[in-house]
């Protein structure tokens, strides 16, 4: 059916009404892949986005994300081969590159449980000695008692390009993408009714992948999921000597180093020439509609922490960021995804709480949400992602 433009919508004096096989709310990377899989399965699918595209208000914008096989948690490690395969399929379909294989260095103290989990996901032949590390990542300085793993599959996903590619593929398969439409009301039933700022739509199945806005959509449906939106600082650091950091250098992740906390990660200088992306995998609680309203002069402990890390582990970079941007995470208490049906309305499927590590897995997440919405056996176990792991989330509908 294609994409309806804002001009077309404005020309209609009555709210538009349509019936679909499936409706997906939220056109970030998870929702877009869900819609893509549904359209591939010949389901007439509507993908709704509250903001005009492209936008930087959610969690899927920006130029780069890390992908990797190394995962300390087994459910994700098992999903990654399928994810790599599906990314490659989208690349082939789109006729463009979406991934650059740079390799990934995982750093941590010897014996660290999470580092050991990553080692097990990679196999025993991936521990780097000091000389090998210097070859792979000459700008990195480790300290006593710290070790490194090498994930040769690791690399950079081109995020903005990937999001456009999957949305374009969705349209080619007959899907309808409508942006600038905020959902006002969801009426449950065998056929659900979705009222937006521009129309009324009906479908027998609904998938909600609305990122930091998921909680607000679910509350009137009697569900209070423990989702915490966080404002994340995305920082880029200048080389002290121009050209000293290779664009082809690897990504890295730090897990509880002796002089740095868990959750610092970095990508090579691909987005801004001479600027290396180094970020902290934590942030500040925020209202997603107010995330950029930070009072001037507010101290930023996360940037101070990163600056200390740069000085200690990446001395070839200037110790203060040259460029700062922002992003949103939507975290669960345990850092694991939510991929499940509504406890009372089985034709409402929820994908949420991707906790800052969902982009790389979006092709598999979309496939799982598609399968759940069609009542099929999921191709990967969704037991670790069940809503029932959080007690007391089901309340009376407003």
Phi, psi and omega in degrees: 000344176083199182245127177276130181276163178298324180298317179299319181294318182293333183288343180271131181277345180245149175303136182288143178230136180209155174241136183231168172285328182206147174236134176243127178259118179108110185256035166287191186295325181289313180294323181294320177291324177300311179298320179300313180296320178297316179295323176299329179273015175065031172264129178291111194237135174252127176249117184255137178227129184287334181257155173290135182269148351282157180217167181238029186272343187249226186242003188248003182273181181096168187268340190213147170219150175281140165236157189192160168266330182295119178214129178287338181260125187300320181303321180286320178302323180288333181277338188297320178301320177295322179296313177303318181296317182288326173299317180296322178297319178293320176305313182296319181292321182278339182069031180213157179279131179244357189212134172244122181278109181248345192082161182222131173260127176252122185248144177181171178289142178304132179087358179298131184301319180290321176298320178295322176298320176296318180300318180295325179289339181262334188105173189277351188259030186238013177277130181264133169280172184300319181292319179296320179297318179298326178290316183286324188215074186295341181276356186263136178244119175263166181240171184304138177083004181252144183231171182225145172246152180243120175252103185290341180277347184297156179177198187244126168270135179275096196297304181302316181296320180294319180297316178298319184296316183287326176292319177296319179295321176302314179297319180298330178275010174098006181284158179247121178248121179236118181256173181066023179237111178270135179284127180261327185203142174240119178255111181292165178156175177303322167245118182280150175242124182246118178257127180242180177293349183232354183184181177233130186229150181228147178196153177281352179215143181228135175240124181256116178226061190260018175057230184292348179264002182298316182302319180293327178286328185275335183303315178293345177266012174080019183237124179244086180282145180280071181256129181241107173291137180233141173270122184249135174272126178255112191245142178236134190240133186277142174291139175292322176244112182306133179087359183284340179253120184286139173298337182267007180295165183279166166280166174214157173225139179247130182240092173064046178295159185298329182244022180202147180283169175295142168106012173269138182216162182212156178229153181293170186283079181254328188274310177242125182305127177078005180244122180267135181273115176228123187226165177250129187280037178214166182199196184250136177305140185209158166276123185300337178276353184234016193297332183268001180267074178256125181303137179299143179083003179293127179298144181237093183296332180293320178291322176298319178297315179297321179299319178296320178297315180302314182297325185273324189246337181229065187294351177280357180253150174297143188276016176220138187295141177275329180223137175231131175234178180230157177213168177246135163254154168233105191260147166264163180301327182260001179077004179262155183292165165246117177225097191196169173266156176299135183300333180253337183236093190291345178267010170251116182253142186237128170238114188203173173065046185282353161055031174081006178224029184265340188302313184298333183263004185303321179299323179284318177302314178300320178295317179296316179295323175299312181298316178299320182291334180268002179074022181266161174292125182297146181287344169228151180298130175259007180304319180293350187246019185285146176295329185296348177289346177252109181287150171074025182271342184269120181236171175293137179297146179289000000 
